[in-house]
Amino acid sequence: MRAHLPIVAVVAVLLAAWSVEPAFATVVLSDDSGGKMEEYTARFQQVRNSGESVVIDGTCLSACTMVLGLVPRNRICATENAVLGFHAAWMYDNAGNRVASASGTRDLMKSYPSSIRAWIARNGGLKPSMMYLRGRALAAIVTPCGHGSRSASAVSSKPLGVIHQSVAKSTARASFDAR
C-alpha cells in the first residue's frame, strides 16, 4: 500500500496542474502605424485563436484598427493613451502611384464591428486622410483597461511587432506607409 502512495500523489499533482486554466499573454498595441490588410488579418486571427487579450496603449493606426473586428470585444481594452486612426484603403496603380481602393475600403469596413462602422459614418466615412478616435468617444466603444476587461488583468504582455513583407502592387493597404 505504501508503495502506491507516491504514485497516487504524483498523479494527483499532475491532474491538478492540468485542470488549472492557462495564463494567456497580453498583446500590447502601441505606436503601430499599420500596413497591409492581409498581414494584419492573419496576425489578429492568430491572436484571436490563441486566446490572448489585447491592450491598446498608444497609437493604433490604419490596418492596426482591424483588431477591433478580429479579436473578441471582451479581450480588448484601451488605455487613456490609446488613439485609433482610420482612413480609406489604398493600393498602387500600374504606374506605381497610390490610389484609393474601393474594394479594399469595403473589406476594411466589413472587418469592423457595427459600433466602429457607425462612428466612421457619423464622422463622414473613410477618406484618404486619417480620422482619429480617442478619449471619451473611444471609451464609449472600446472597454477602458481596468474596467472589468480580461485584458487588464492578464499575466504577462508582449508587444505585437509589425510585419514587413513585400506583396504585389495591387494588394490593398490600409496605410500610407512607404514601400
N, C-alpha and C positions, 0 to 999 in steps of 0.2 A: 504494500500500500504506500509506504513512504517513497518508494522508487518512482511512483506515478505522480506524486505531489509536485516535483519540479516541472514536469511536462505539463501538468494542468495549469500551473502558474504561468508558464511561458505562453501557452495557448490563450489564456485569459488576457494577458498583456497585449498580445497580437490582435485579438478581437477588439479590445478597447481602442487600440491605435487605429484600426481600420474603420471604426464607427465614428471617429471624430470628423467633423466637417472640415474640408480642405480650407486652407487660408489662401484666398485669392490675392494676387498683387493688384496694385492700383496703377493704371496708366495715367501719367500727368501730361496734359497738352499745354504747352507754353511756348510762345514765340514761334508758332508754326504758321508759315506763310502759304501753305497749301502746295498744290501740284496737280498731278494727273489724276483724274477722277477714278480710273480703273485701279490705280495703285492704292488710293485711299479706301476704295470699296473693299479690296482684298484685305488690307490691313485691319479695317474696322470689323469686317466679318470674322477675322481671326480673333480679335478682341472679344466680340460677342460670343463666339463659340467657346472661348477659353473660360468664360465666367468672370473675367476681370472687370473691374469698375474703372471709371474714367473721371478724373478731376480736371476741369478746365481752369487753369491758373495762369492767365496771361492771354496773349493774342492767339486766336484760332481763326485763321482766315481761309477763305476760298474753299478748296476741297476738304480742308480740315473740318469744316462745319458739317460735313456729311455724317460725322459721328452721331449727330442728333437723331438721325433716322436709322442708323445701322446698329447701334447699341441700345438695349432697352433703357427706357427713361429712368427706371428705378436704379440703374447702375451708373448714372451720370450726375455730377453736381458741378457747380461753378462757384469759384471763389469771388470775392469782391474785386479781384484784379482781372477777371475774365472779360474779354472783348471778342465778340464774334463778328467777322467781316464777310459779307455776301456780295456777289456780283454775277453777272451772266457768264456762262461758259464760253470759251473761245477755242479756236484751233488755227493752224497755219493753212493758208491757201497755197495754190500751186507755185506762186511767186515767193513764198516764204513770209508773207505778211500775216499778222494776226487778224482774224476776222471772227465776228460773233458766230456762235454755233447754236442755232435754234434747237436742234435735236439734243445737243449736249445740255442746254439750259432746261429743256423739258425733262431730261433724265435727272438732272440735278434737283429740280423741283419735286419730282416723284420720290426722291430719296428722303425728303424732309417730312417730319410729322406735320399734321394739319395746323398746329399752333404756329409753327415757323412759317408755313406757307401763308397763313393769314397775316402774320406780321409783315412779311415781304410784300404782300398785296396792299396792305394799308400804307406802306411806305413807297408805293409806286412801282413795284415789281423789280425783277433783276435787270440791271443795266450794266454797261461796261464799267462804270465807276463803282467803287466799293461803298456799301452802306453798312453801318455798324449797329450792333445790338449790344447794349451794356447796361449796367446799373439796375434800376428798378424794373425796366422793361425786360431785361434778361432774367431777373429773379422771378418774374411772373410766368416765365416759360420753362426755365431750367431750374431745378431744385438747387437752392443755395447750399453749399457744403456746410455740414453741421446741423442741418435741419431734417434729421431723420433719414438721410441718404446713406445707403450702404457704402457708397464711395468715400464718405467722410471718415468711416471707421475701419478702413481696410488696414491690413497688417503691414504691408510694405509697398513701396512705389518704384516705378521705373519710368523714365522718360520715353515717349514714343518718338523714335527717330523718323526723319523724313526720308523717304525712299527716293533715290535718284537713278532712274533708268531711262534709256532712250527708247522712244516709240516712234511709230510712223507720224509724219507731219499732220496727217488727217485725224489723229486722235484728239478727241475733245478734252479740253483742260478747263479747270475751274480757276486757274490763277494766271496772273500776268507775270509769271516768273521768267527769268532769262533762260534761253535754251542752252 
